[in-house]
Amino acid sequence: MITGDLKNKIDKLWLEFWQGGIANPLTVIEQITFLMFARLLDINESRDEKRASRTGLSFTPRFKDNEQHLRWSQFSHIEDAERLMNVVRDEVFKHFRLHTSDSRFGDYMKDARLAIDKPSLLVKAIEMIDALPLEAGDTKGDLYEYLLSKLSTAGINGQFRTPRHIIKLMVRLLDPQPDEVVADPTCGTAGFLVTVMEYLLETYSSEHGILQEQVVDDKGKTVIQKIYTGDLLTQQQWQTVKSKMFHGFDFDSTMLRIAAMNLYMHGVEDPDIHYQDTLAHSFADHFPHLEQNAFNVILANPPFKGSLDEDTINPPILRMVKTKKTELLFIAQILRMLKTGGRSATVVPQGVLFGSSKAHQAVRELLIEQNQLEAVINLPSGVFKPYAGVATAILLFTKGGATDQVWFYDVQDDGFSLDDKRDTLYQDEQSNPLSFAGDLPKVLADYRRWQEHKNAAIQNGGNAEISGALFSDRAQACFWVSKADLAANKYDLSINRYKETVHVEEQYDSPKEVLEQWMGLVDEIQGELKELEGML
């Protein structure tokens, strides 16, 4: 989470826009994002130049020789406000449009315009954005999150991102590969997709391909940051990653523009991001090749609240589950979008796990009887604070086959305080906050052990039941439950239904002993009172 000082800088920048005559919060966010994008273009260009010199790999420059003056590091130092306005408005934004015109990303940049009409406001905005620690990896995402929270406070239908450490856990659990196709049906700012890209770069970087860079974090402290170059990816894999791997859908155009820029800045040069409600009739009409049997991996945190008009829902989804509740409809649609053998990590409200309606039971039965429900990871109710206090869980499932056992984990500590402040609770040896800590590393390690154990059992000829004691103790944080037990409980996936609580019998002193202790204390108090009286 960003510090109070950094929040104050954003608040001050927001106020400058307001005082400068730009009161629409959507416009403010859009303009701040454009300027952040301009600076990030330059940052990434510099990093690619360093990477090319280190690895010998070529890259496509973002700035031609005659466009070097359009780099942030160049124009941000122009002292004449009028000249700065002319350069940014007439040349930098033109560069945005032309530079991306031959890609799908260009669809989101073709109408990019500078809405700031006061040179003095542009100068202040550039000065403030220049002072933000955008080089630090996690800070940029936190800045986006804080900016987006302004939409909600301004009374607009705002969105907030899934916490980054939860996204990291979900991505690492699924372990996406560079030859797979990944989607998010409600992508927002593309946090899941960006994290997949970061995971691939980290996984496919040799020791020689890891660069180290000094950056200033959100507390003003100089830290060493690792930059993963992905040098172990082949040219063919790079082409797939850059233009074919990532797909996102959302029905908020502002979020889509930010999502497209976010992916572009992380190396996805041609992201496939579309304005589309993935539950609607029009999804099949507009994207028939993506609407079903299209993806190897889907990561999602769909909207939980509200019910939809049945007439607007794509009929094949309703044939899978008869309901108007979005959290149930999205599970069915994700199953449709996955290829057979494709896998998903999806955040759901815990009501999905134990709801007693026919639709709730039907969805759980669908996951268990006609697909492979791999795991249910119970999250603490404070994970989404300060935006929401709803209790949630992560469902891991694979399309096709049938479930033999479901692995449960009861997360108590996600590495952050569970109040509205969400302060980090753990630090490394250099006193830097750890964002992936608490129970989360244990969840990842234990799930991988469970998968290895299952695979070994299957290779040895058994797949009906897992033998051995691994994760069989239901009094522990993680354990497995057989399909027979689940079916006997109407496919209830609430962890408390199966977790065993060990009751430790309390030992108490006898009443006579307690009375004697009490009388001894009374005598001692009376003695001290007598002593005090003698001193008067």
MARLO-457606 format. One record per residue (C-alpha): residue number from 1; residue in three letters; x, y, z. Coordinates in pm, 1 decimal, m for minus. Layout:
MARLO-457606
k, r, c1, c2, c3
NUM, Ala, X, Y, Z
...
END
This chain:
MARLO-457606
k, r, c1, c2, c3
1, Met, 0.0, 0.0, 0.0
2, Ile, 123.5, 352.6, m72.4
3, Thr, 224.7, 576.7, 214.1
4, Gly, 44.3, 881.1, 346.3
5, Asp, 305.7, 1108.2, 188.5
6, Leu, 245.9, 963.5, m156.6
7, Lys, m130.7, 982.7, m108.9
8, Asn, m89.1, 1348.8, m19.9
9, Lys, 99.4, 1406.7, m346.7
10, Ile, m182.9, 1246.2, m546.4
11, Asp, m444.6, 1443.0, m350.1
12, Lys, m255.0, 1763.9, m422.2
13, Leu, m231.0, 1678.2, m791.9
14, Trp, m605.7, 1601.2, m794.5
15, Leu, m675.9, 1939.1, m633.2
16, Glu, m460.9, 2115.8, m894.0
17, Phe, m674.6, 1964.5, m1171.3
18, Trp, m991.6, 2066.8, m987.7
19, Gln, m870.2, 2422.8, m942.4
20, Gly, m754.5, 2423.4, m1304.3
21, Gly, m1110.5, 2373.8, m1423.6
22, Ile, m1115.0, 1995.2, m1476.3
23, Ala, m1378.4, 1870.7, m1233.4
24, Asn, m1488.8, 1543.2, m1397.6
25, Pro, m1303.3, 1266.8, m1203.8
26, Leu, m1294.8, 1041.6, m1510.5
27, Thr, m1118.0, 1313.7, m1708.5
28, Val, m873.4, 1378.3, m1424.1
29, Ile, m779.1, 1009.9, m1403.1
30, Glu, m752.5, 983.6, m1780.2
31, Gln, m520.2, 1285.5, m1805.7
32, Ile, m302.6, 1172.6, m1513.0
33, Thr, m283.0, 828.1, m1673.2
34, Phe, m176.3, 976.0, m2007.9
35, Leu, 103.9, 1172.0, m1841.7
36, Met, 211.9, 867.3, m1636.6
37, Phe, 207.4, 671.4, m1962.1
38, Ala, 436.4, 927.9, m2126.4
39, Arg, 685.6, 896.8, m1842.2
40, Leu, 663.6, 516.0, m1833.2
41, Leu, 728.6, 500.7, m2207.9
42, Asp, 1059.8, 674.1, m2145.6
43, Ile, 1140.4, 458.0, m1841.2
44, Asn, 1078.0, 138.7, m2037.6
45, Glu, 1273.9, 267.9, m2336.9
46, Ser, 1573.3, 327.4, m2110.0
47, Arg, 1537.6, m18.9, m1955.7
48, Asp, 1519.1, m183.9, m2298.4
49, Glu, 1829.6, 5.2, m2405.1
50, Lys, 2013.6, m129.9, m2098.3
51, Arg, 1877.3, m480.2, m2155.9
52, Ala, 1984.3, m474.4, m2521.9
53, Ser, 2335.4, m370.5, m2428.1
54, Arg, 2351.6, m646.9, m2164.2
55, Thr, 2193.6, m935.5, m2356.6
56, Gly, 2253.2, m840.2, m2718.1
57, Leu, 1881.0, m882.8, m2791.8
58, Ser, 1728.1, m623.1, m3019.0
59, Phe, 1404.3, m438.7, m2948.0
60, Thr, 1170.4, m211.0, m3137.6
61, Pro, 1238.6, 147.2, m3023.2
62, Arg, 944.1, 352.6, m2906.4
63, Phe, 1116.1, 671.5, m3021.9
64, Lys, 1287.3, 720.6, m3357.7
65, Asp, 1599.7, 932.9, m3386.3
66, Asn, 1393.5, 1239.4, m3477.5
67, Glu, 1153.0, 1176.9, m3185.5
68, Gln, 1400.3, 1180.2, m2896.7
69, His, 1270.8, 1521.0, m2786.9
70, Leu, 932.5, 1353.3, m2718.6
71, Arg, 1077.9, 1145.0, m2434.9
72, Trp, 971.4, 1249.0, m2085.2
73, Ser, 1331.1, 1300.2, m1976.9
74, Gln, 1362.5, 1562.5, m2251.4
75, Phe, 1037.8, 1760.7, m2263.0
76, Ser, 979.4, 1759.7, m1884.5
77, His, 1271.5, 2003.0, m1849.8
78, Ile, 1126.7, 2264.2, m2086.9
79, Glu, 1096.4, 2578.6, m1873.7
80, Asp, 876.8, 2783.5, m2107.1
81, Ala, 517.0, 2685.5, m2019.3
82, Glu, 371.7, 2780.0, m2359.0
83, Arg, 636.6, 2584.2, m2547.3
84, Leu, 585.2, 2287.0, m2315.2
85, Met, 211.7, 2299.5, m2386.1
86, Asn, 273.5, 2299.4, m2762.2
87, Val, 514.6, 2006.5, m2748.2
88, Val, 292.0, 1788.9, m2528.2
89, Arg, m38.3, 1871.7, m2695.7
90, Asp, 76.2, 1872.7, m3059.0
91, Glu, 364.7, 1625.4, m3064.0
92, Val, 364.7, 1391.5, m2760.7
93, Phe, m3.5, 1299.1, m2795.6
94, Lys, 36.6, 1267.8, m3173.1
95, His, 320.5, 1025.4, m3099.9
96, Phe, 84.2, 823.5, m2875.3
97, Arg, m160.0, 787.0, m3165.2
98, Leu, 89.1, 718.3, m3444.6
99, His, 318.1, 491.8, m3242.0
100, Thr, 31.1, 251.7, m3167.8
101, Ser, m171.9, 291.1, m3488.0
102, Asp, m75.9, m51.1, m3626.5
103, Ser, m188.6, m248.3, m3319.6
104, Arg, m511.3, m323.0, m3134.7
105, Phe, m377.7, m100.6, m2859.2
106, Gly, m411.8, 184.6, m3107.0
107, Asp, m790.2, 156.1, m3081.5
108, Tyr, m763.2, 294.3, m2728.3
109, Met, m514.4, 565.3, m2820.0
110, Lys, m661.6, 694.8, m3146.8
111, Asp, m868.3, 957.0, m2963.8
112, Ala, m604.9, 1041.5, m2701.9
113, Arg, m617.4, 1417.3, m2645.9
114, Leu, m468.6, 1656.5, m2391.3
115, Ala, m763.6, 1805.3, m2203.3
116, Ile, m544.5, 2045.0, m2003.7
117, Asp, m577.0, 2390.5, m2158.0
118, Lys, m382.2, 2591.8, m1898.1
119, Pro, m2.3, 2583.2, m1942.2
120, Ser, 47.4, 2651.0, m1570.0
121, Leu, m157.9, 2341.7, m1479.3
122, Leu, 39.8, 2125.7, m1722.8
123, Val, 367.4, 2246.3, m1567.3
124, Lys, 246.3, 2158.3, m1215.6
125, Ala, 110.9, 1819.5, m1330.1
126, Ile, 439.7, 1727.3, m1499.3
127, Glu, 641.8, 1837.7, m1195.4
128, Met, 427.4, 1626.8, m961.8
129, Ile, 424.8, 1317.6, m1184.1
130, Asp, 800.5, 1349.6, m1230.2
131, Ala, 834.1, 1323.1, m850.8
132, Leu, 629.5, 1000.4, m826.9
133, Pro, 832.3, 677.6, m780.8
134, Leu, 704.0, 510.7, m1098.5
135, Glu, 1022.7, 307.9, m1146.3
136, Ala, 943.8, 96.7, m838.9
137, Gly, 749.7, m207.9, m955.1
138, Asp, 468.1, m228.6, m701.8
139, Thr, 422.7, 144.8, m654.0
140, Lys, 277.7, 202.7, m999.9
141, Gly, m2.5, m45.6, m936.0
142, Asp, m73.9, 106.6, m595.7
143, Leu, m95.2, 450.4, m756.9
144, Tyr, m348.9, 318.8, m1007.1
145, Glu, m549.4, 167.9, m722.3
146, Tyr, m551.7, 492.8, m526.0
147, Leu, m648.4, 692.5, m836.5
148, Leu, m934.1, 452.0, m904.5
149, Ser, m1057.7, 485.5, m548.6
150, Lys, m1118.9, 851.7, m634.2
151, Leu, m1390.8, 740.5, m875.8
152, Ser, m1585.6, 582.7, m593.7
153, Thr, m1542.5, 876.8, m359.5
154, Ala, m1656.9, 1104.3, m639.5
155, Gly, m1982.9, 912.5, m670.2
156, Ile, m1899.7, 747.1, m1002.5
157, Asn, m1947.0, 375.5, m1060.8
158, Gly, m1588.9, 306.5, m962.4
159, Gln, m1388.5, m13.6, m955.3
160, Phe, m1106.9, m130.7, m733.6
161, Arg, m840.1, m383.6, m803.6
162, Thr, m784.2, m720.6, m643.0
163, Pro, m499.7, m686.4, m388.3
164, Arg, m171.2, m756.9, m563.5
165, His, m52.4, m1023.1, m319.4
166, Ile, m373.8, m1219.9, m376.0
167, Ile, m324.2, m1187.6, m753.0
168, Lys, 33.6, m1313.1, m715.3
169, Leu, m86.4, m1615.3, m520.0
170, Met, m350.0, m1701.9, m780.9
171, Val, m106.0, m1665.7, m1072.4
172, Arg, 160.0, m1877.3, m903.9
173, Leu, m93.0, m2145.8, m815.9
174, Leu, m192.2, m2178.9, m1183.2
175, Asp, 166.3, m2152.0, m1314.9
176, Pro, 79.8, m2018.0, m1664.8
177, Gln, 319.8, m2109.9, m1947.2
178, Pro, 432.4, m1896.6, m2244.0
179, Asp, 250.6, m2113.6, m2498.7
180, Glu, m86.6, m2079.7, m2323.1
181, Val, m371.7, m1835.5, m2387.9
182, Val, m481.7, m1634.8, m2083.2
183, Ala, m798.0, m1432.2, m2020.4
184, Asp, m978.1, m1226.3, m1760.6
185, Pro, m1353.2, m1188.7, m1833.6
186, Thr, m1379.7, m882.8, m1605.0
187, Cys, m1030.5, m740.0, m1641.2
188, Gly, m1066.4, m389.9, m1492.7
189, Thr, m715.1, m243.1, m1502.1
190, Ala, m566.9, m581.2, m1613.0
191, Gly, m399.8, m660.2, m1280.1
192, Phe, m422.8, m1037.1, m1334.7
193, Leu, m289.3, m1021.3, m1690.8
194, Val, m2.6, m789.3, m1597.4
195, Thr, 97.0, m1022.4, m1311.2
196, Val, 101.0, m1318.5, m1550.4
197, Met, 342.8, m1124.5, m1771.3
198, Glu, 562.5, m1041.9, m1470.4
199, Tyr, 553.2, m1408.8, m1363.7
200, Leu, 664.3, m1525.6, m1709.0
201, Leu, 953.3, m1278.1, m1716.6
202, Glu, 1066.9, m1386.8, m1369.9
203, Thr, 1030.8, m1757.9, m1448.3
204, Tyr, 1208.9, m1737.0, m1784.3
205, Ser, 1505.0, m1516.9, m1689.9
206, Ser, 1852.1, m1661.7, m1649.7
207, Glu, 2083.5, m1535.3, m1379.0
208, His, 2264.3, m1333.6, m1646.5
209, Gly, 1931.1, m1192.7, m1764.6
210, Ile, 1840.1, m1035.3, m1429.4
211, Leu, 1933.0, m668.2, m1418.8
212, Gln, 1961.8, m465.2, m1100.5
213, Glu, 1852.2, m105.3, m1082.1
214, Gln, 1854.3, 152.2, m804.7
215, Val, 1510.2, 307.9, m762.8
216, Val, 1342.2, 530.5, m506.6
217, Asp, 1041.5, 370.1, m337.2
218, Asp, 725.7, 543.3, m213.7
219, Lys, 897.4, 629.9, 116.7
220, Gly, 1183.5, 807.2, m56.4
221, Lys, 1424.4, 523.9, 21.6
222, Thr, 1674.2, 403.3, m240.7
223, Val, 1633.6, 29.7, m297.6
224, Ile, 1774.4, m225.2, m542.1
225, Gln, 1509.6, m358.1, m778.8
226, Lys, 1550.5, m663.1, m998.8
227, Ile, 1444.1, m635.6, m1362.5
228, Tyr, 1369.1, m969.8, m1527.2
229, Thr, 1443.2, m967.1, m1899.2
230, Gly, 1283.8, m1301.8, m1995.0
231, Asp, 1596.7, m1392.5, m2192.7
232, Leu, 1510.0, m1765.3, m2182.3
233, Leu, 1195.7, m1707.3, m2391.0
234, Thr, 1239.3, m1794.7, m2757.9
235, Gln, 1156.5, m1544.2, m3031.7
236, Gln, 842.2, m1742.2, m3114.1
237, Gln, 734.9, m1737.3, m2749.2
238, Trp, 798.4, m1363.1, m2735.2
239, Gln, 573.3, m1309.8, m3035.7
240, Thr, 298.8, m1516.4, m2873.9
241, Val, 333.1, m1329.7, m2544.0
242, Lys, 328.4, m987.5, m2708.0
243, Ser, 29.8, m1033.0, m2938.6
244, Lys, m161.4, m1359.9, m2886.7
245, Met, m147.0, m1463.0, m2522.9
246, Phe, m345.5, m1199.7, m2331.4
247, His, m718.4, m1129.7, m2362.1
248, Gly, m934.1, m908.9, m2142.5
249, Phe, m1296.1, m795.7, m2140.2
250, Asp, m1476.9, m525.1, m1947.5
251, Phe, m1769.9, m288.8, m1996.9
252, Asp, m1603.9, 21.2, m1851.4
253, Ser, m1422.7, 209.4, m2128.8
254, Thr, m1204.1, 408.9, m1887.3
255, Met, m1080.8, 89.2, m1724.3
256, Leu, m1009.4, m60.0, m2066.6
257, Arg, m789.0, 231.6, m2167.2
258, Ile, m593.2, 200.7, m1842.4
259, Ala, m577.6, m178.8, m1885.9
260, Ala, m441.9, m143.7, m2239.2
261, Met, m177.2, 107.0, m2127.9
262, Asn, m88.8, m107.3, m1826.0
263, Leu, m30.6, m416.4, m2042.1
264, Tyr, 155.9, m218.6, m2306.0
265, Met, 393.8, m82.3, m2045.5
266, His, 465.5, m438.1, m1927.6
267, Gly, 572.7, m556.2, m2272.2
268, Val, 241.5, m672.8, m2419.2
269, Glu, 265.2, m462.3, m2732.3
270, Asp, m64.1, m572.8, m2889.7
271, Pro, m304.7, m659.6, m2604.8
272, Asp, m643.0, m802.8, m2700.9
273, Ile, m866.7, m590.2, m2476.1
274, His, m1233.8, m548.0, m2563.4
275, Tyr, m1536.5, m351.2, m2450.6
276, Gln, m1770.6, m640.9, m2376.4
277, Asp, m2002.1, m780.9, m2109.4
278, Thr, m1902.4, m1147.3, m2110.2
279, Leu, m2240.1, m1259.2, m1970.8
280, Ala, m2441.9, m1090.9, m2244.9
281, His, m2590.9, m1222.1, m2570.2
282, Ser, m2356.1, m997.9, m2764.1
283, Phe, m2043.5, m1182.6, m2648.9
284, Ala, m2126.4, m1477.8, m2874.7
285, Asp, m2220.6, m1240.7, m3157.8
286, His, m1908.1, m1023.6, m3141.8
287, Phe, m1646.8, m1281.9, m3034.3
288, Pro, m1770.5, m1631.6, m3123.9
289, His, m1412.1, m1767.3, m3129.1
290, Leu, m1345.7, m1642.3, m2773.2
291, Glu, m1682.3, m1702.3, m2610.9
292, Gln, m1630.1, m2076.8, m2558.2
293, Asn, m1349.2, m2337.0, m2562.9
294, Ala, m1085.1, m2068.3, m2618.2
295, Phe, m850.9, m2033.4, m2318.1
296, Asn, m597.9, m2240.1, m2124.3
297, Val, m597.3, m2013.1, m1819.2
298, Ile, m860.1, m1777.1, m1678.1
299, Leu, m799.3, m1558.5, m1373.3
300, Ala, m1091.0, m1356.5, m1245.1
301, Asn, m1243.8, m1160.5, m961.6
302, Pro, m1594.6, m1109.7, m1105.5
303, Pro, m1840.8, m859.6, m956.9
304, Phe, m2037.4, m1015.8, m672.0
305, Lys, m2323.8, m777.8, m621.8
306, Gly, m2658.6, m757.7, m791.1
307, Ser, m2875.8, m965.2, m1018.1
308, Leu, m2909.7, m942.2, m1393.4
309, Asp, m3217.8, m929.9, m1609.9
310, Glu, m3262.6, m1281.1, m1744.9
311, Asp, m3332.0, m1146.6, m2094.1
312, Thr, m2979.8, m1000.4, m2115.1
313, Ile, m2795.9, m1320.9, m2019.6
314, Asn, m2649.9, m1548.9, m2286.3
315, Pro, m2890.7, m1851.4, m2297.0
316, Pro, m2618.8, m2124.3, m2287.8
317, Ile, m2509.5, m1992.7, m1947.3
318, Leu, m2862.9, m2018.3, m1812.8
319, Arg, m2883.4, m2376.7, m1936.3
320, Met, m2585.1, m2452.7, m1713.9
321, Val, m2720.1, m2267.9, m1408.8
322, Lys, m3064.7, m2110.5, m1376.8
323, Thr, m2998.5, m1793.1, m1179.1
324, Lys, m2965.4, m1415.7, m1200.8
325, Lys, m2676.8, m1391.9, m953.5
326, Thr, m2358.8, m1269.7, m1122.3
327, Glu, m2119.2, m1469.0, m901.3
328, Leu, m2280.9, m1795.9, m1012.8
329, Leu, m2322.8, m1694.6, m1376.0
330, Phe, m1955.5, m1605.5, m1407.1
331, Ile, m1843.9, m1949.0, m1284.1
332, Ala, m2057.1, m2108.6, m1556.4
333, Gln, m1927.0, m1866.8, m1820.8
334, Ile, m1565.4, m1922.8, m1718.3
335, Leu, m1619.3, m2296.4, m1765.2
336, Arg, m1758.5, m2223.8, m2113.5
337, Met, m1461.9, m2003.2, m2204.4
338, Leu, m1202.9, m2260.3, m2093.5
339, Lys, m1070.2, m2527.9, m2323.7
340, Thr, m1102.4, m2883.9, m2195.5
341, Gly, m811.5, m2920.3, m1954.2
342, Gly, m798.3, m2541.8, m1906.9
343, Arg, m777.9, m2415.0, m1550.5
344, Ser, m900.7, m2118.9, m1353.9
345, Ala, m844.3, m1936.1, m1028.1
346, Thr, m1154.6, m1732.2, m946.2
347, Val, m1243.5, m1521.9, m642.0
348, Val, m1596.9, m1583.3, m513.3
349, Pro, m1793.9, m1462.4, m210.9
350, Gln, m1811.2, m1734.8, 50.3
351, Gly, m2186.5, m1755.3, 1.1
352, Val, m2111.3, m1950.7, m316.4
353, Leu, m1952.6, m2220.0, m100.2
354, Phe, m2251.4, m2292.8, 120.3
355, Gly, m2559.0, m2125.0, m33.6
356, Ser, m2860.9, m2352.8, m7.9
357, Ser, m3053.6, m2241.9, m318.0
358, Lys, m3091.4, m2480.5, m612.3
359, Ala, m2864.3, m2258.3, m822.5
360, His, m2587.3, m2258.0, m561.1
361, Gln, m2601.4, m2635.4, m526.1
362, Ala, m2615.6, m2679.3, m904.9
363, Val, m2297.8, m2474.0, m957.6
364, Arg, m2108.6, m2668.0, m692.2
365, Glu, m2231.0, m2999.1, m834.2
366, Leu, m2126.9, m2884.4, m1182.3
367, Leu, m1775.0, m2806.4, m1058.2
368, Ile, m1737.5, m3136.1, m874.2
369, Glu, m1922.6, m3391.5, m1090.9
370, Gln, m1844.4, m3263.1, m1442.2
371, Asn, m1514.6, m3085.3, m1379.7
372, Gln, m1217.7, m3106.1, m1145.6
373, Leu, m1247.6, m2874.6, m846.7
374, Glu, m887.6, m2872.5, m728.7
375, Ala, m892.9, m2643.9, m425.0
376, Val, m1091.9, m2406.9, m207.4
377, Ile, m874.5, m2142.0, m40.8
378, Asn, m1059.5, m1957.4, 232.3
379, Leu, m953.6, m1590.7, 269.1
380, Pro, m994.1, m1366.0, 576.4
381, Ser, m1285.8, m1122.9, 555.2
382, Gly, m1057.6, m816.8, 569.2
383, Val, m868.3, m890.9, 246.7
384, Phe, m1065.9, m637.3, 40.2
385, Lys, m1074.5, m360.5, 299.1
386, Pro, m1111.9, m64.4, 295.1
387, Tyr, m1333.0, m111.0, m12.0
388, Ala, m1540.5, m405.9, 110.3
389, Gly, m1554.8, m638.4, 408.6
390, Val, m1708.5, m935.5, 228.5
391, Ala, m1566.4, m1279.8, 310.6
392, Thr, m1422.7, m1445.4, 1.3
393, Ala, m1249.8, m1760.5, m121.5
394, Ile, m1044.3, m1866.4, m422.9
395, Leu, m1172.1, m2158.0, m630.2
396, Leu, m916.2, m2350.0, m835.5
397, Phe, m1073.2, m2574.0, m1098.5
398, Thr, m996.4, m2751.9, m1425.4
399, Lys, m1249.2, m2796.6, m1705.5
400, Gly, m1351.9, m3154.5, m1775.8
401, Gly, m1316.3, m3485.7, m1597.1
402, Ala, m1449.5, m3531.4, m1245.3
403, Thr, m1337.1, m3449.1, m894.4
404, Asp, m1196.3, m3714.8, m661.5
405, Gln, m1080.0, m3493.4, m375.7
406, Val, m1090.0, m3121.9, m297.0
407, Trp, m801.1, m2959.3, m112.5
408, Phe, m891.4, m2690.1, 144.7
409, Tyr, m674.5, m2421.3, 303.2
410, Asp, m794.2, m2186.3, 577.9
411, Val, m589.2, m1865.5, 539.3
412, Gln, m576.1, m1668.8, 864.0
413, Asp, m291.4, m1427.5, 782.6
414, Asp, m245.8, m1271.5, 437.2
415, Gly, 53.2, m1065.6, 547.4
416, Phe, m142.1, m743.7, 612.0
417, Ser, m348.1, m610.5, 900.8
418, Leu, m715.7, m688.9, 852.6
419, Asp, m838.6, m338.0, 934.0
420, Asp, m900.7, m49.4, 694.4
421, Lys, m533.4, 53.4, 703.9
422, Arg, m406.8, m283.4, 569.1
423, Asp, m53.4, m225.5, 698.2
424, Thr, 219.1, m475.0, 607.2
425, Leu, 304.3, m705.6, 897.7
426, Tyr, 634.5, m852.6, 779.7
427, Gln, 972.0, m715.0, 671.9
428, Asp, 1284.9, m856.4, 512.6
429, Glu, 1635.8, m834.0, 658.6
430, Gln, 1672.7, m479.0, 522.9
431, Ser, 1347.2, m371.6, 692.5
432, Asn, 1164.1, m349.5, 359.3
433, Pro, 797.1, m452.6, 378.1
434, Leu, 715.8, m798.0, 241.6
435, Ser, 407.1, m805.3, 21.8
436, Phe, 393.8, m1185.3, m14.4
437, Ala, 408.0, m1316.5, 338.8
438, Gly, 202.0, m1463.7, 621.6
439, Asp, 20.3, m1779.4, 513.7
440, Leu, 48.9, m1713.0, 138.8
441, Pro, 392.0, m1875.7, 79.8
442, Lys, 267.0, m2175.2, 280.8
443, Val, m46.4, m2201.1, 65.3
444, Leu, 165.2, m2209.6, m250.2
445, Ala, 418.4, m2460.5, m114.9
446, Asp, 154.0, m2693.6, 32.3
447, Tyr, m61.3, m2684.8, m282.2
448, Arg, 238.5, m2782.0, m494.6
449, Arg, 313.1, m3068.4, m251.9
450, Trp, m49.5, m3178.8, m278.6
451, Gln, m41.6, m3175.1, m659.0
452, Glu, 284.7, m3374.6, m665.6
453, His, 137.2, m3624.6, m419.3
454, Lys, m178.0, m3663.9, m628.4
455, Asn, 14.4, m3705.4, m952.8
456, Ala, 240.3, m3966.6, m794.3
457, Ala, m63.8, m4158.1, m667.6
458, Ile, m224.3, m4152.9, m1014.1
459, Gln, 97.2, m4274.0, m1178.8
460, Asn, 106.8, m4560.0, m930.5
461, Gly, m233.8, m4673.7, m1049.6
462, Gly, m469.5, m4515.9, m798.2
463, Asn, m697.1, m4221.3, m863.2
464, Ala, m1012.0, m4292.1, m663.4
465, Glu, m869.3, m4207.2, m323.3
466, Ile, m540.3, m4063.4, m209.3
467, Ser, m364.9, m4294.6, 32.7
468, Gly, m125.3, m4184.8, 304.6
469, Ala, m137.8, m3927.4, 577.7
470, Leu, m44.9, m3615.0, 375.4
471, Phe, m303.7, m3341.7, 447.4
472, Ser, m546.8, m3594.7, 595.6
473, Asp, m559.6, m3427.2, 937.7
474, Arg, m862.8, m3199.2, 929.2
475, Ala, m754.4, m3021.3, 1244.6
476, Gln, m473.9, m2852.3, 1045.4
477, Ala, m485.9, m2540.6, 824.5
478, Cys, m505.1, m2751.9, 507.7
479, Phe, m659.6, m3089.9, 435.5
480, Trp, m844.4, m3279.3, 162.0
481, Val, m1204.4, m3399.1, 149.0
482, Ser, m1332.3, m3681.3, m71.0
483, Lys, m1608.3, m3633.4, m327.5
484, Ala, m1825.2, m3879.5, m134.3
485, Asp, m1812.4, m3656.3, 174.3
486, Leu, m1890.1, m3349.1, m34.5
487, Ala, m2184.4, m3513.8, m209.3
488, Ala, m2324.8, m3628.9, 124.5
489, Asn, m2331.7, m3262.9, 233.6
490, Lys, m2503.8, m3128.4, m81.7
491, Tyr, m2161.8, m3032.4, m217.4
492, Asp, m2114.4, m2779.5, 63.0
493, Leu, m1765.8, m2626.7, 26.4
494, Ser, m1760.3, m2430.4, 351.0
495, Ile, m1433.7, m2517.3, 523.9
496, Asn, m1598.0, m2511.9, 867.2
497, Arg, m1822.6, m2797.3, 757.2
498, Tyr, m1522.5, m3030.6, 742.3
499, Lys, m1256.6, m2875.0, 963.8
500, Glu, m1215.0, m3045.4, 1299.5
501, Thr, m1162.7, m2833.0, 1607.7
502, Val, m942.7, m2980.6, 1878.7
503, His, m1087.7, m2905.5, 2219.9
504, Val, m826.0, m2887.2, 2493.3
505, Glu, m971.2, m2963.7, 2833.2
506, Glu, m900.6, m2680.4, 3074.5
507, Gln, m757.7, m2767.9, 3414.3
508, Tyr, m886.9, m2564.0, 3709.1
509, Asp, m790.0, m2556.5, 4077.2
510, Ser, m1047.3, m2691.5, 4318.7
511, Pro, m1285.2, m2437.7, 4480.0
512, Lys, m1118.0, m2494.4, 4817.6
513, Glu, m774.5, m2410.4, 4673.6
514, Val, m910.2, m2098.3, 4500.1
515, Leu, m1072.4, m1983.1, 4827.7
516, Glu, m747.9, m2035.3, 5020.0
517, Gln, m555.3, m1830.9, 4759.9
518, Trp, m813.6, m1554.0, 4780.9
519, Met, m803.6, m1546.1, 5163.3
520, Gly, m423.3, m1530.0, 5152.1
521, Leu, m443.4, m1225.0, 4922.0
522, Val, m694.3, m1061.1, 5160.3
523, Asp, m460.0, m1116.8, 5457.4
524, Glu, m170.7, m970.5, 5259.9
525, Ile, m374.8, m659.5, 5167.7
526, Gln, m486.6, m609.8, 5529.0
527, Gly, m128.9, m636.2, 5649.7
528, Glu, m14.8, m369.1, 5403.8
529, Leu, m304.3, m143.2, 5508.3
530, Lys, m200.4, m179.3, 5876.9
531, Glu, 156.7, m89.8, 5778.6
532, Leu, 34.6, 216.4, 5589.6
533, Glu, m179.1, 321.9, 5889.6
534, Gly, 126.5, 303.5, 6117.3
535, Met, 312.5, 546.5, 5890.0
536, Leu, 46.7, 817.8, 5929.2
END
